[in-house]
Amino acid sequence: MKTIVGLLLVALIAAWYFMGTGVYNMAATEKHWPITEKLIEWVRINSIAARASELEIPAMDDTEIMMTGATHYDAMCTDCHLSPVQASTELSQGLYPQAPVFHLRQPLISPEDLQEQSKAYFWVIKNGIKMTAMPAWGLTHDDHTIWAMAFFVQRMGNMSANQYKELTHGSGDHPHTNKHHHEHKHELDIDLELELEHDRHDEHD
């Protein structure tokens, strides 16, 4: 027993020294070893499944799902996850791990698999994933909106560009988009005000 404890202690000290020297490269351009990737994926899948399994899937109108989910996805997710009308972005190419591209995935068929997937998507969208650049949208969006996004993402498999355009741009302005336009305009107004204030100070000088 003492031998085992001693070996574990030596291993911990060696690992601590190894990490402390800076030998381990944290750059996103330096990929994990295959065994490390498989271990992380295994932990991630099981962690999500354990927490998502108790969720109750709400009943939602199909039209609402597609319109609400589509407009929010288009405004919030396409820089990383892309869309049927969008090629790779600079951001998506620089991510590690790479964000999944949902419209290139084959849709599931089994009702049981679909239920598990929708729960997992909801949990991930709401809570985010550590060290993946996936944010926790639940901090700024209600469950109703997040469920709509989860259901929409499920239906993106093999979605055509025309279908996506109709869902995201066929209904005119959307409150989510208008909100972003308003925030962006507010930032521009602040910048302009600061610039004018700077010019007034220069004139006095």
C-alpha positions as CSV (number, residue, x, y, z in Angstrom):
1,M,0.0,0.0,0.0
2,K,2.8,2.4,0.9
3,T,4.5,1.6,-2.4
4,I,1.3,2.5,-4.4
5,V,0.9,5.8,-2.4
6,G,4.5,6.6,-3.0
7,L,4.3,6.0,-6.7
8,L,1.2,8.2,-7.0
9,L,2.9,10.9,-5.1
10,V,5.9,10.8,-7.4
11,A,3.6,10.8,-10.4
12,L,1.8,13.9,-9.1
13,I,5.1,15.7,-8.4
14,A,6.4,14.9,-11.9
15,A,3.1,16.1,-13.5
16,W,3.2,19.3,-11.5
17,Y,6.8,19.9,-12.5
18,F,6.1,19.1,-16.1
19,M,3.1,21.6,-16.2
20,G,5.1,24.2,-14.3
21,T,7.9,24.3,-16.8
22,G,5.6,25.5,-19.6
23,V,6.5,22.5,-21.8
24,Y,2.8,21.8,-22.4
25,N,1.7,24.0,-25.3
26,M,-1.7,25.7,-24.7
27,A,-1.9,27.1,-28.3
28,A,-5.1,26.2,-30.2
29,T,-2.9,25.3,-33.2
30,E,-1.3,22.5,-31.1
31,K,-3.8,19.6,-31.2
32,H,-4.4,17.2,-28.4
33,W,-3.0,13.6,-28.6
34,P,-5.7,11.3,-30.1
35,I,-6.1,9.5,-26.7
36,T,-6.6,12.9,-25.0
37,E,-9.3,13.9,-27.5
38,K,-11.1,10.6,-26.9
39,L,-10.9,11.0,-23.2
40,I,-12.2,14.6,-23.3
41,E,-15.0,13.6,-25.6
42,W,-16.0,10.7,-23.4
43,V,-16.1,12.9,-20.3
44,R,-18.1,15.6,-22.2
45,I,-20.7,13.2,-23.6
46,N,-21.3,11.6,-20.2
47,S,-21.4,14.8,-18.3
48,I,-24.0,16.3,-20.6
49,A,-26.1,13.2,-20.7
50,A,-26.2,12.9,-16.9
51,R,-27.5,16.5,-16.5
52,A,-29.8,16.6,-19.5
53,S,-31.6,13.3,-18.9
54,E,-33.9,14.8,-16.3
55,L,-35.1,17.6,-18.5
56,E,-38.7,17.6,-19.7
57,I,-39.3,18.5,-23.3
58,P,-42.0,21.1,-23.7
59,A,-44.7,21.1,-26.4
60,M,-44.1,23.9,-28.9
61,D,-45.8,25.0,-32.1
62,D,-43.9,23.9,-35.1
63,T,-44.0,27.3,-36.8
64,E,-42.8,29.1,-33.7
65,I,-40.0,26.6,-33.4
66,M,-38.7,27.2,-36.9
67,M,-39.1,31.0,-36.9
68,T,-37.9,31.7,-33.3
69,G,-35.1,29.1,-33.5
70,A,-34.0,30.2,-36.9
71,T,-33.8,33.9,-36.3
72,H,-31.9,33.4,-33.0
73,Y,-29.5,30.9,-34.5
74,D,-28.8,33.2,-37.5
75,A,-28.1,36.1,-35.1
76,M,-26.1,34.2,-32.5
77,C,-24.5,31.0,-33.9
78,T,-23.4,31.3,-37.5
79,D,-19.9,32.8,-36.8
80,C,-18.9,29.5,-35.3
81,H,-21.4,26.8,-36.5
82,L,-22.0,28.3,-40.0
83,S,-25.2,27.8,-42.0
84,P,-26.3,26.5,-45.4
85,V,-25.7,29.9,-46.9
86,Q,-22.4,30.6,-45.3
87,A,-18.8,29.3,-45.9
88,S,-16.2,29.0,-43.2
89,T,-15.5,32.1,-41.2
90,E,-12.2,33.3,-39.8
91,L,-13.5,32.6,-36.4
92,S,-14.7,29.1,-37.1
93,Q,-11.4,28.2,-38.7
94,G,-9.5,29.3,-35.6
95,L,-11.5,27.4,-33.1
96,Y,-10.1,24.3,-31.3
97,P,-12.0,22.2,-30.8
98,Q,-13.9,22.9,-34.0
99,A,-17.5,23.8,-33.6
100,P,-20.0,21.3,-35.1
101,V,-21.5,22.3,-38.4
102,F,-25.1,21.2,-38.0
103,H,-26.5,21.5,-41.5
104,L,-23.9,19.0,-42.7
105,R,-25.0,16.3,-40.2
106,Q,-27.4,13.5,-41.0
107,P,-30.7,14.0,-39.1
108,L,-31.6,11.3,-36.5
109,I,-34.7,9.1,-37.1
110,S,-35.3,7.2,-33.9
111,P,-37.8,9.1,-31.5
112,E,-35.7,8.0,-28.5
113,D,-32.5,9.4,-30.1
114,L,-34.2,12.6,-31.1
115,Q,-35.4,13.1,-27.5
116,E,-32.0,12.6,-26.1
117,Q,-30.4,14.9,-28.7
118,S,-32.9,17.7,-28.1
119,K,-32.3,17.6,-24.3
120,A,-28.5,17.6,-24.9
121,Y,-28.7,20.5,-27.3
122,F,-30.9,22.5,-24.9
123,W,-28.5,21.9,-22.0
124,V,-25.4,22.9,-24.0
125,I,-27.0,26.0,-25.4
126,K,-28.2,27.1,-22.0
127,N,-25.1,26.2,-20.0
128,G,-22.2,26.3,-22.5
129,I,-19.1,24.1,-22.5
130,K,-15.9,24.9,-20.7
131,M,-12.8,25.6,-22.8
132,T,-14.6,25.3,-26.2
133,A,-15.8,28.9,-26.8
134,M,-19.4,27.7,-26.5
135,P,-21.1,30.4,-24.3
136,A,-23.9,29.9,-21.8
137,W,-26.8,31.6,-23.6
138,G,-29.1,30.8,-20.6
139,L,-27.6,33.9,-18.9
140,T,-29.3,36.1,-21.4
141,H,-32.1,34.1,-22.9
142,D,-35.2,32.3,-21.4
143,D,-35.8,28.5,-21.6
144,H,-38.6,29.0,-24.2
145,T,-36.2,30.6,-26.7
146,I,-33.5,28.1,-26.0
147,W,-35.8,25.1,-26.6
148,A,-36.8,26.7,-29.9
149,M,-33.1,27.0,-30.8
150,A,-32.5,23.4,-29.8
151,F,-35.3,22.1,-31.9
152,F,-34.2,24.2,-34.9
153,V,-30.7,22.9,-34.7
154,Q,-32.0,19.4,-34.8
155,R,-33.8,20.1,-38.0
156,M,-30.8,21.7,-39.7
157,G,-29.5,18.4,-41.0
158,N,-29.4,18.5,-44.8
159,M,-31.2,21.8,-44.8
160,S,-30.9,23.6,-48.2
161,A,-29.8,27.2,-48.6
162,N,-33.2,28.2,-49.9
163,Q,-35.0,26.7,-46.9
164,Y,-32.6,28.5,-44.5
165,K,-33.0,31.8,-46.3
166,E,-36.8,31.5,-46.1
167,L,-36.8,30.8,-42.4
168,T,-34.2,33.5,-41.4
169,H,-35.1,36.3,-43.9
170,G,-38.6,35.6,-45.1
171,S,-40.4,37.0,-42.0
172,G,-38.9,40.5,-42.1
173,D,-37.3,42.1,-39.0
174,H,-37.1,40.1,-35.8
175,P,-36.8,41.6,-32.3
176,H,-33.5,39.9,-31.7
177,T,-32.0,41.4,-34.8
178,N,-33.5,44.8,-34.0
179,K,-32.0,44.6,-30.5
180,H,-28.5,44.1,-31.9
181,H,-29.0,46.9,-34.4
182,H,-30.1,49.2,-31.5
183,E,-27.1,48.2,-29.4
184,H,-24.7,48.8,-32.3
185,K,-26.2,52.2,-32.9
186,H,-25.9,53.1,-29.2
187,E,-22.2,52.2,-29.4
188,L,-21.7,54.4,-32.4
189,D,-23.5,57.3,-30.7
190,I,-21.2,57.0,-27.7
191,D,-18.1,56.9,-30.0
192,L,-19.3,59.9,-31.8
193,E,-20.0,61.8,-28.6
194,L,-16.5,61.0,-27.3
195,E,-14.9,62.1,-30.5
196,L,-16.8,65.5,-30.4
197,E,-15.8,66.0,-26.8
198,H,-12.2,65.3,-27.8
199,D,-12.4,67.9,-30.6
200,R,-13.8,70.5,-28.2
201,H,-10.9,70.0,-25.8
202,D,-8.5,70.4,-28.7
203,E,-10.1,73.7,-29.7
204,H,-9.8,75.0,-26.1
205,D,-6.1,74.0,-26.0
